[in-house]
Amino acid sequence: MPKYLFQVSYGAEAVKGVIREGATARREAAAKLIESVGGKLEAFYYAYGEVDVYSIVDVPDEVKAVALSMAVNQTGVMSGRLTPLILPETLDAAAKATPPFRPPGQ
């Protein structure tokens, strides 16, 4: 199953929700959301700075991953960034399959 890094930044209303509901309740809500599309929450961490939540999720396919991102972003109280994670073996295979390319001016 493909893995994704999901980074979420909270707005003021989302922070109020975490204070009211608790951080573990938000982790449980994230797990339930991901499970609803056949995925699994592998890791969930809070941080401070620009990004409030870092999570690694397994999702069956790209469509479901994008649907999760849309579900989070449409709330208007938080914004998420979705990054596909690539296994080293996949990168090795891609390196062997890389076609020749001539950059401009060369």
N, C-alpha and C positions, 0 to 999 in steps of 0.2 A: 504494500500500500504506500503511495507517495507520502512523503513527510513535508511539512511546511512550518516555517517560523512565522508566528503571528505576533505582531507587536501592536499593542493597543495604548493609546493615549486618552486619558480621561479628561473631560471637561468638568466644570464645577458641579453640575448636577450628578454626574457619575460618582464623583468623590463623595458627595453627600450620601449617595446610595450605599457606597462601601462602608461609610461610617455607621449608617443606620442598620444595614443588613449583616455586616461583617465580611472580612476578606475571604474566609473559607466558604461562605455562602456563594460568593461570586465565582470562586473556583468550581464549585458544584454546578452552578448555572452554566458555566462555560462547558464543562464536561457533558452536561445534558444536551446542550445545543449541538455539540460536535457528534455525540452519539445519535442524535436525531437524523443525521445524514449518513449514518453507518460508519462514522469515524471514531477515533479514540484520542483522548487527551493524554499525551505522554508526559509533559512537564508544564508547570504553571508557576511563574515567579513574579512577584512584585518587585519594582525597582523605583528609584527616584531619579528625576531628570526629565528629559523630553518624553521618554516612554515609561508608562506606568506598569505595563504587564508584558512579559515575554512568555510565550508558550510555544511548545512544539506539539504539533498535532499530526496524526495519521488520518488521511481522508481518502476514500476510495478512488476519486478521480478529480480532475481539474474543475469540472463543472460544480461539483459539490463544494470544493474549496472556495471557489469564487462566490458561491451562494452564501457561505458562512461570512465571508468578508462583507458582502452586501448587507447581510442581516445586521451585522455590527455597525457598519457605517451609516445605515439609514436611520439609526436612532437619533442622530444629531447630538447626542451627549458624549460620544466617544468616537475616536477615529482609529481605524486599524490598517496596518500594512501587512500584506501577505507575501512571503518570499518562499519559493520552492527550494527545498534542500536537496542537494545532489550527492549521491554516494561516491566515494573515491573510485569504485569499480566502474560506475557510469562515466565518470570523467576520463578514465583510462580508455574505455571503449570509444568515446567521442574523439579523443586525441588520435586514435588509430584511424578513425573515419574522417578526419578533417580534410576537406578538399583543398587543393592548391588555390592560392589567392594572391593577386598582385595588387598591392596598395597603390593609390594614386601617385603618379610621378615616378614610379619605379619600373 
